[in-house]
Structure formats: C-alpha cells, structure tokens
Amino acid sequence: MYYERSRALKRRMRAGETTFGAFLSFQDPGAAEIMAGTGYDWVFIDNDGIVVVLQIEHEDGVRQVKEILDAPGIDVVCLGPMDLSGSLGILGQLEHPRVVEAIERVMAAAKDRGLPVCVPMETSLEAQIAWARKGARFVVTGEDHGLLRRAAADALNRYRAALA
C-alpha cells in the first residue's frame, strides 16, 4: 500500500499537479502519524528514500544545473533559497534579481526534464504562492520544527490574551 501511494504521488508529479506537503525531521513515529493524518499529499521523513529529492542551494549547482538534472532517478528538484542567496553574497535577500534569476534557471531546467520543483519559502506565504504560480508544483507548507513552534506560540498567545 505504501509503495502504491508513492507511485501515485510520482504519477501526479509527472502530470504537473501541484502537491502540498511538509518536512519531518523528528525521529518519532507519533509525529509521523500526526503529520500524515493532516491531509498533506506528502510528508518527507528524513532518510525515507522512497522519493529522490535533489537539493540545489549553491550558485555552483545553478551553473551546472543541466548536467546535474541529467542524472537518473531524480523525482523532485528542491531549491534552498536562503543558502542560495548566501552563496551569491546576498544572504537573506530572497527577492533580489540574482536570486530570482537563479531560481528561474533551475525551474526552467527542471521543466525541460519534466521534473517538479519546490521552492520552500516558509517565512512568506505570498512568496510561496508566487513561486507556485510560476510553476513550483511541489509546495512546502512548512517543516516540523517551524510548524510546532508557531502552533505552540499561537496557543500560548491565545491563552495569555484570554486571561488578560
């Protein structure tokens, strides 16, 4: 059953469907069950190995993207915008024209090869949606640490406000 779901996800990705998911690094089966039960299309668990996600997060990878993406077995191309901006000498300037151009170059090479792309911009819903509208079909809604941190902070703030 697990492999059938993996094959179904790969078919959807190849068909160009937009999929939504999150990254899970907690090594806890309970956390995995919670994340899996949310309705995400995918939850990547560290060292899962079922879907091969290639990460490009340095300007050298951008320069060599065509050769890199010609390697067999890649299922998804994921960019690391923050690290990429740092390698370009403009750390944190995720909307800088050089960062945008680098991301678009990787997206074009991936599209030419029929590979879905993810451009995780967890800090900005607007940026994440903008990249999805530009063709990033593997949409990352968050990672476990950030999701837990925000949910805990939200709960704490609600209780403090209610008792103020």
Summary of the structure (lengths in Angstrom):
residues: 164
radius of gyration: 17.1
end to end distance: 49.9
largest distance: 58.9
contacts: 440
relative contact order: 0.15
helix: 50%
strand: 16%
